[in-house]
């Protein structure tokens, strides 16, 4: 076997976003496109030469082909060992678990997360550092700069590796170790949660649940842990076989895309507990019977009750949330006497805080929750945490959340997504708001009677308390007296156009007012946001595409 040096030229637009490089499959299928980006990783991450690498993805279309390319390039670039999930499968949190457990020099995760999959849909690739988390800006910027000057890549001339047999093989000097993608992760979960208590919950006969894997990566993990190890009845895991196109569905666990699960947990005969995860397994949605737990509330509930689980029985050192996430966790942190950090959107911003021991739990409103057990958000971990709480407290999901609201107050919260809008129009909307910001403090919006007085207005900037790095222009914040907020930002997770996300929040201390429908409770603020940002006139959208 010989390594070939292939001449190439740079491609425009290989700048990794908050979760790596995401494009349509057709972009990655262009000759040299994937190879250029992977070579840029090997050129800039010099510890990989002679070191170990974790490799796997969510099973979407082009996953297997990309893995074969990366293996042959790893061999040509002097990597000593690659640990790859059987069938090319590794959930994002499992990849982080394996990087940390086996102390590899990093990992390459192939996924476009919650985006659709298939020949005409999305693909993605990202590099995780040796701590197990997403690469920080210093690393992704170096990779991008290399893609702009690259003129050659190295690849081994070799046959494809059999990804479906656990064991070791060689590509030249490279050892390829095909591993069980679930075993190490399942072992970690068993160390964090009271599996005996959850087994008793399932065996009681009075508790029924469904987990929707959405034909994505968590299917094998959920079947092994929920059904085989915890004794949930066969069929508890829905859509449990990973498919290249996710069965034609959209693997985003929200009330719209997981509507079948919502229906199964509705009504008097509905299941007691419902949960779903996304394409690569790092997101979660939690439902009770006729009850949706917002990700913001979920983080706060887990923080307030962490001591009920074996892995967190000694309490938490702190909690962090992304800026658009509701302030519910802040109230818990204050009551516990621990720090609460507000970071930009993007899991990488939690990494330094986790590594420094400043926080134990963290989460984002975009259905992501996690802890210091790995360096990624973790969908199935959150589901197991909730199951442990239900078993320990002997309460329903709704009862647990209502008790939480009575103790801490309720943060009414919603997110409105306007998807695939014209990028120039989206940028113009944000620029318009930036111009308005200095004039907003002190203004009464929404009418003088029952209106909202602006306490502050800014474009969120974050200074990392660990390394001093600064991230600017992370989202428009408009805060009102009494704690209500409007946040607007553009998302970087799509591959076409722009997604405008509008977040609305209002705190309510009076438990007699905790029963209102969310959209009704927040209607005045929703109207203020639409009018202030001129959403309809600037985007042509009268209504959001998704409301959560």
KABELKA-V393724 format. One record per backbone hydrogen bond with DSSP energy under -0.5 kcal/mol. CO is the residue of the C=O (numbers start at 1). NH is the residue of the N-H. If there is no record, write none. Layout:
co:CO nh:NH
co:CO nh:NH
This chain:
co:2 nh:157
co:4 nh:6
co:4 nh:155
co:6 nh:153
co:11 nh:14
co:14 nh:16
co:17 nh:20
co:20 nh:17
co:20 nh:22
co:21 nh:125
co:23 nh:123
co:24 nh:27
co:24 nh:28
co:25 nh:29
co:27 nh:30
co:28 nh:34
co:30 nh:33
co:30 nh:34
co:32 nh:36
co:33 nh:37
co:34 nh:38
co:35 nh:39
co:36 nh:40
co:37 nh:41
co:38 nh:42
co:39 nh:43
co:40 nh:44
co:41 nh:45
co:44 nh:46
co:45 nh:48
co:46 nh:49
co:48 nh:51
co:51 nh:80
co:51 nh:81
co:52 nh:105
co:53 nh:83
co:54 nh:108
co:55 nh:85
co:56 nh:110
co:57 nh:90
co:60 nh:63
co:62 nh:66
co:63 nh:67
co:64 nh:68
co:65 nh:69
co:66 nh:70
co:67 nh:71
co:68 nh:72
co:69 nh:73
co:70 nh:74
co:71 nh:75
co:72 nh:76
co:72 nh:156
co:73 nh:77
co:74 nh:79
co:75 nh:78
co:78 nh:50
co:80 nh:175
co:81 nh:53
co:82 nh:84
co:82 nh:177
co:83 nh:55
co:84 nh:179
co:85 nh:88
co:86 nh:89
co:88 nh:57
co:91 nh:95
co:92 nh:96
co:93 nh:97
co:94 nh:98
co:95 nh:99
co:96 nh:100
co:97 nh:101
co:98 nh:102
co:99 nh:104
co:106 nh:54
co:107 nh:109
co:107 nh:128
co:108 nh:56
co:109 nh:111
co:109 nh:126
co:110 nh:58
co:112 nh:115
co:116 nh:122
co:118 nh:121
co:121 nh:25
co:123 nh:23
co:124 nh:111
co:125 nh:21
co:126 nh:109
co:127 nh:135
co:128 nh:107
co:129 nh:132
co:133 nh:129
co:136 nh:139
co:136 nh:140
co:137 nh:141
co:138 nh:142
co:139 nh:143
co:140 nh:144
co:141 nh:145
co:142 nh:146
co:143 nh:147
co:144 nh:148
co:146 nh:149
co:146 nh:150
co:151 nh:8
co:153 nh:6
co:155 nh:4
co:156 nh:158
co:161 nh:163
co:162 nh:165
co:163 nh:87
co:167 nh:178
co:169 nh:176
co:171 nh:174
co:174 nh:171
co:174 nh:176
co:175 nh:82
co:175 nh:177
co:176 nh:169
co:176 nh:178
co:177 nh:84
co:177 nh:179
co:178 nh:167
co:179 nh:86
co:180 nh:184
co:182 nh:186
co:183 nh:187
co:184 nh:188
co:185 nh:189
co:186 nh:190
co:187 nh:191
co:188 nh:191
co:188 nh:192
co:189 nh:192
co:189 nh:193
co:192 nh:311
co:193 nh:195
co:194 nh:198
co:195 nh:199
co:196 nh:200
co:197 nh:201
co:198 nh:202
co:199 nh:203
co:200 nh:204
co:202 nh:205
co:208 nh:272
co:208 nh:273
co:210 nh:275
co:211 nh:213
co:211 nh:238
co:212 nh:277
co:213 nh:216
co:215 nh:243
co:216 nh:219
co:217 nh:220
co:217 nh:221
co:218 nh:222
co:219 nh:223
co:220 nh:224
co:221 nh:225
co:222 nh:226
co:222 nh:227
co:223 nh:227
co:223 nh:228
co:224 nh:229
co:225 nh:230
co:226 nh:232
co:233 nh:236
co:236 nh:211
co:236 nh:238
co:238 nh:213
co:239 nh:215
co:240 nh:242
co:243 nh:246
co:244 nh:61
co:245 nh:248
co:246 nh:249
co:249 nh:251
co:250 nh:252
co:251 nh:253
co:251 nh:279
co:252 nh:254
co:254 nh:258
co:256 nh:259
co:258 nh:261
co:258 nh:262
co:259 nh:263
co:260 nh:264
co:261 nh:265
co:263 nh:266
co:264 nh:271
co:265 nh:290
co:267 nh:270
co:272 nh:289
co:273 nh:210
co:274 nh:287
co:275 nh:212
co:276 nh:285
co:278 nh:218
co:278 nh:281
co:279 nh:217
co:280 nh:92
co:281 nh:379
co:281 nh:380
co:283 nh:278
co:285 nh:276
co:286 nh:293
co:287 nh:274
co:288 nh:290
co:288 nh:291
co:291 nh:288
co:292 nh:294
co:293 nh:286
co:294 nh:298
co:295 nh:299
co:296 nh:300
co:297 nh:301
co:298 nh:302
co:299 nh:303
co:300 nh:304
co:301 nh:305
co:302 nh:306
co:303 nh:306
co:305 nh:308
co:306 nh:309
co:309 nh:312
co:310 nh:313
co:312 nh:315
co:317 nh:339
co:318 nh:360
co:318 nh:361
co:319 nh:341
co:320 nh:363
co:321 nh:343
co:322 nh:325
co:326 nh:329
co:327 nh:331
co:328 nh:332
co:329 nh:333
co:330 nh:334
co:331 nh:335
co:332 nh:336
co:333 nh:337
co:333 nh:338
co:339 nh:319
co:341 nh:321
co:341 nh:343
co:343 nh:323
co:346 nh:349
co:347 nh:350
co:347 nh:351
co:348 nh:351
co:348 nh:352
co:350 nh:354
co:351 nh:355
co:352 nh:356
co:353 nh:358
co:353 nh:359
co:354 nh:357
co:360 nh:372
co:361 nh:320
co:362 nh:370
co:363 nh:322
co:364 nh:368
co:365 nh:367
co:367 nh:284
co:368 nh:364
co:369 nh:378
co:370 nh:362
co:371 nh:374
co:375 nh:134
co:378 nh:382
co:379 nh:383
co:380 nh:384
co:381 nh:385
co:382 nh:386
co:383 nh:387
co:384 nh:388
co:385 nh:389
co:386 nh:390
co:387 nh:391
co:388 nh:392
co:389 nh:393
co:390 nh:394
co:390 nh:395
co:396 nh:400
co:397 nh:401
co:398 nh:402
co:399 nh:403
co:400 nh:404
co:401 nh:405
co:402 nh:406
co:403 nh:407
co:404 nh:408
co:405 nh:409
co:410 nh:412
co:410 nh:508
co:412 nh:506
co:414 nh:504
co:415 nh:417
co:415 nh:548
co:416 nh:502
co:417 nh:419
co:417 nh:545
co:417 nh:546
co:418 nh:500
co:421 nh:498
co:422 nh:426
co:423 nh:427
co:424 nh:428
co:425 nh:429
co:426 nh:430
co:427 nh:431
co:428 nh:432
co:429 nh:433
co:430 nh:434
co:431 nh:435
co:432 nh:436
co:433 nh:437
co:436 nh:439
co:436 nh:440
co:437 nh:440
co:437 nh:441
co:440 nh:443
co:443 nh:445
co:443 nh:454
co:445 nh:452
co:448 nh:450
co:452 nh:445
co:452 nh:454
co:453 nh:481
co:454 nh:442
co:456 nh:479
co:458 nh:460
co:458 nh:477
co:460 nh:474
co:462 nh:464
co:462 nh:471
co:464 nh:468
co:469 nh:464
co:471 nh:462
co:475 nh:460
co:476 nh:488
co:477 nh:458
co:478 nh:486
co:479 nh:455
co:479 nh:456
co:480 nh:483
co:484 nh:480
co:485 nh:505
co:486 nh:478
co:487 nh:503
co:488 nh:476
co:489 nh:501
co:491 nh:499
co:498 nh:421
co:498 nh:500
co:499 nh:491
co:499 nh:501
co:500 nh:418
co:501 nh:489
co:502 nh:416
co:503 nh:487
co:504 nh:414
co:505 nh:485
co:506 nh:412
co:508 nh:410
co:509 nh:511
co:510 nh:513
co:511 nh:514
co:517 nh:521
co:518 nh:522
co:520 nh:523
co:522 nh:526
co:523 nh:527
co:524 nh:528
co:525 nh:529
co:526 nh:530
co:527 nh:531
co:528 nh:532
co:529 nh:533
co:530 nh:534
co:530 nh:535
co:534 nh:538
co:535 nh:539
co:535 nh:541
co:536 nh:540
co:540 nh:542
co:546 nh:417
